[in-house]
Amino acid sequence: MTSERPDMSVQLGSLRLRNPVMTASGTFGFGVEYAECVDLERLGAVVIKAVTVEPRIGNRPPRIAETAAGMLNAIGLQNPGVDAVIAEKLPELASYDVPIIANLAGESVAEYVQLAERLTACGYVAALELNISCPNVSHGMMFSSSPELTGELVAAVRRVTDLPLITKLSPNVTDIVPMAVAAVEAGSDALSLINTLLGMSIDVARRRPMVGNITAGLSGPAIKPVALRCVWQVYEAVQVPLIGMGGIMDSHDALQFIMAGASAVAVGTASFVNPAASVEIIGGLEQYCCDHDLCGIGSLVGVAHS
Ligand SMILES: Cc1cc2nc3c(=O)[nH]c(=O)nc-3n(C[C@H](O)[C@H](O)[C@H](O)COP(=O)(O)O)c2cc1C
């Protein structure tokens, strides 16, 4: 075993992370809610809940339901709106030494551009993640279902920000690769794969859909094979770093994503089961590198393809 500590840092465009593990948007609030039980400064980055131009109260309840190997959610992008996020949420999170990645959700190109301008100018944010893949609002997957619209949106946002730009893609498409290629050609520095899969559940006692929105996004271990397949396919098609997510519960899962081609990973549903899951996964990845005499985590990215 090597006595040197492995280099866990990763590069996403111009953004360097101390390690490859971040939180998945919408599963970690605005970060500070978790500060009592998680050392935020251990994380590679905190990805905050989706931000919209106007405040949103979200969908009608019930908004979540448990499934055999995961959960359904239809939160509906509840958030206080970009003004309040910048004034009330980001300053506190920025007092921690951890990069903040903002997740943006708009209903039009103009709204995404407005969000990108505001969040770039505020100075708290290290990168922007374009959420073009939310299955729980009427317009949520419009952009991620078309390479043309994906490209148009990314190009428009690219023109107004120098921050690293990450595009978050949807698995709810026939072929994810053309969307990935379009996002990269339009200037995306990295891609997040994947958002939730569209699903539903029926409450037999009430004879009604379990979730108020009827359909909802499936996450957790149930979607891991789908997410891994998406990362695998996109890795073979583009040259930018990928952030893999979907059912990562422990460091073994995270390693699978890295070996499939992810440079970084995001932990979502696992944080509801164990708030410290993300930090434990960092420890597990470091231990794997030590056990296998690796000088850095980077040497594992995409190894399963060779
Ligand atoms: C309750 C909940 C809320 C979510 N909210 C957002 C969101 O606001 N923006 C976004 O891009 N993804 C959102 N997601 C999707 C996650 O970021 C992630 O892509 C997905 O859950 C897959 O990862 P997981 O299986 O580890 O949870 C949400 C997921 C859950 C479970």
The ligand as a MOL file (V3000), in Angstrom:
LIG
                    3D

  0  0  0     0  0            999 V3000
M  V30 BEGIN CTAB
M  V30 COUNTS 31 33 0 0 0
M  V30 BEGIN ATOM
M  V30 1 C -36.9370 15.0150 -3.6890 0
M  V30 2 C -36.1230 15.2570 -4.9310 0
M  V30 3 C -36.0370 16.5540 -5.4420 0
M  V30 4 C -35.2810 16.8030 -6.5980 0
M  V30 5 N -35.1660 18.0850 -7.0640 0
M  V30 6 C -34.3580 18.3500 -8.1240 0
M  V30 7 C -34.1350 19.6840 -8.5600 0
M  V30 8 O -34.6300 20.6480 -7.9740 0
M  V30 9 N -33.3360 19.8810 -9.6570 0
M  V30 10 C -32.7300 18.8260 -10.3130 0
M  V30 11 O -32.0080 19.0500 -11.2980 0
M  V30 12 N -32.9030 17.5470 -9.8930 0
M  V30 13 C -33.6880 17.2880 -8.8320 0
M  V30 14 N -33.8330 15.9980 -8.3910 0
M  V30 15 C -33.1250 14.8960 -9.0870 0
M  V30 16 C -31.8150 14.5550 -8.3870 0
M  V30 17 O -30.9310 15.6640 -8.3560 0
M  V30 18 C -31.1130 13.3490 -9.0770 0
M  V30 19 O -30.8260 13.7000 -10.4200 0
M  V30 20 C -31.9730 12.1000 -9.0720 0
M  V30 21 O -32.7210 11.9860 -7.8740 0
M  V30 22 C -31.1460 10.8300 -9.2580 0
M  V30 23 O -30.2400 10.6360 -8.2030 0
M  V30 24 P -30.5610 9.7220 -6.8970 0
M  V30 25 O -31.1260 8.4260 -7.4080 0
M  V30 26 O -29.2480 9.5730 -6.2000 0
M  V30 27 O -31.5530 10.4670 -6.0810 0
M  V30 28 C -34.6000 15.7240 -7.2460 0
M  V30 29 C -34.6940 14.4350 -6.7150 0
M  V30 30 C -35.4390 14.1870 -5.5760 0
M  V30 31 C -35.4940 12.7770 -5.0260 0
M  V30 END ATOM
M  V30 BEGIN BOND
M  V30 1 1 1 2
M  V30 2 1 2 3
M  V30 3 2 2 30
M  V30 4 2 3 4
M  V30 5 1 4 5
M  V30 6 1 4 28
M  V30 7 2 5 6
M  V30 8 1 6 7
M  V30 9 1 6 13
M  V30 10 2 7 8
M  V30 11 1 7 9
M  V30 12 1 9 10
M  V30 13 2 10 11
M  V30 14 1 10 12
M  V30 15 2 12 13
M  V30 16 1 13 14
M  V30 17 1 14 15
M  V30 18 1 14 28
M  V30 19 1 15 16
M  V30 20 1 16 17
M  V30 21 1 16 18
M  V30 22 1 18 19
M  V30 23 1 18 20
M  V30 24 1 20 21
M  V30 25 1 20 22
M  V30 26 1 22 23
M  V30 27 1 23 24
M  V30 28 2 24 25
M  V30 29 1 24 26
M  V30 30 1 24 27
M  V30 31 2 28 29
M  V30 32 1 29 30
M  V30 33 1 30 31
M  V30 END BOND
M  V30 END CTAB
M  END
